[in-house]
Amino acid sequence: MPHAKRTPAGDALTGFILDLFRLNGLILTAGDRLVARLGLTSARWQILGAIVAAERPQPVAWLARDLGAARQNVQRIINDLHADGLVTFEINPHHRRAQLVVLTDKGHQTFDASMRLQHPWINGLSEGLAIKDIESARRVMTALRAKLENSEEPDA
């Protein structure tokens, strides 16, 4: 069986994905540094953000789905947030075992403080970048995410 070769678009997308991997690591490190004084990590901050962004309290599995993360990883972090008094659990009227995750007052205050740190950081990071370029890159990432979410497992 002959080896398949990448198309020029496949080569370009491979480079883009490798750059995304490197960028993701740098963003997580920068986020960790930014919110460390609040007792957060990038992962904890991301989950607090998902809770805030949800239209109503959600169980861990739904938060994990929205984040594109493994439920077990999200559960572990939510347990840590609960131990720190940032989230609490409420009874889910639709499912006895899947409690709803809710921010406490301390959780709201901590998230608000993280966003006050994020605003000047992100504004500085965006300096010199064209909005149209940012929006174009976002469209590419959104299209790739949709393709991956709607596809089956890759062929081996």
N, C-alpha and C positions, 0 to 999 in steps of 0.2 A: 504494500500500500504506500503510495507516494506521500511524502510529508506535505501537508497543506501549508501554504505561505500566507502571511498576512497581506491584506490589501493596503494601499497607502492610508486609507481611512483607519484601518485596523492598527497600523503603526502609530498614527497620530493619537488615536484613542488610548493605546498602550502607554505612550508617554504622558498623556493627560492623567491617566489613572495612577501611574507611578508618582507624578507630582502631587496628586491628591493625597496619596498615602503619606508622603513627607509633610505636606501641609497640615494634615490632620494631626500628626504627632506634634508639630510646632504649635498648633492652636490649643491642643490639650495642655501642653506644658505652660503656655502663656496664660491660659485660663486658670490652671492650678495656682500659678504665682499671683494672679490678680485677686483671687478670692480666698487665698490661704488665711489671711488675717480674720476672715469671717468664720473660719472653721469648716470651710467647704473645699471640695475638689471640683474639677470640671464635671466629673460624672454626677456628683451630688447636685451641682448647680443646674446641670441639664435636666435632671429629673424634677427639681423644684420648678423649673421653667415649663416642663410638660404639664405639671399639675396646675400651674397658673393658667396655661393656655387652654386647658380643657374647659369645655362649656359647663361642665358639672363634675362632681366627684366621680372618679373612675376606679375600678379595681386594678391591681398591679398588672394583670395580663393585658388590659387595654392600654395602659401607659407604655408597656413594653412594645406592643404592636405599633403605637404611634411613633415611638422612638426608633423602631427598627432594631430593637435589642432583644436579647434573650430574657425571658421572663425571670429565670433564676437569678441573673445578674441584677436586674432591676429590683427584685424582691430583697436581695442582700443589701442593696444600697438604701432601699426604703426602710428596712429594719434598722440600719444605722441612723437614718434621719429620725426615725421614731425614738430611738434611744437618746438622741440629742434634743428631743422635744420640738423638732421642726415639723413633724407630721403626726397625725393621729388617724385612727381608723373609725369608720362608722359602719353600722349594719347596712348591708346591701339588701333592699327589699326584693330584689330579683334573683339573688343567689346567696344562700346562707353562708357558704364557705368563702366566697370571694368578697372580702370586706372592701369598702371604698376608702381611698386614701384622700385625706384632707389636710391642708396646711393649717398649722396652729398660728396664733398671733406671732409667736417667735419666728415661725417659718416665713410668714409674710414679711416681717421686718428684715429678716436675713436676706430674702430674695430681693426686696426693694433696695437694700444696701448694696447687694451685688450689682444691681442694674445701675446704681449711681456710680459705681466703679467702672462699669462696662462702657457707659456713654462716652467719656473722654478717650478711653482706650480705642474704641472702634472708630471714633471720629478721626483720631490720629492715624490709625491704620489705613483708613480709606483715603487719606490725603494723596492726591496725585493720581488716583484711579478714576477713570471715566465711568460715570453711572451706566452708560450704555454697554460698556465692557463687562461690568459686574452683572448687569441684567442678562447679557448674552451667556456668560458662564453659568449663571443660575439656570437658564433655560436648558442648556446642555445637560447639567446635572439632573434636573427634573425629568428630562426625557430618558436619560439612562436609568434613573431610579424606576420610572414607570415600566420600562422594558424589563428590568430585572424582577420587579414585583409581579409582573404578569407572565413571566416565562417559567418554563419547567427547569429542572436541574440541567446544567450543561452536560453535553456529551463528553464522555471520558475518552 
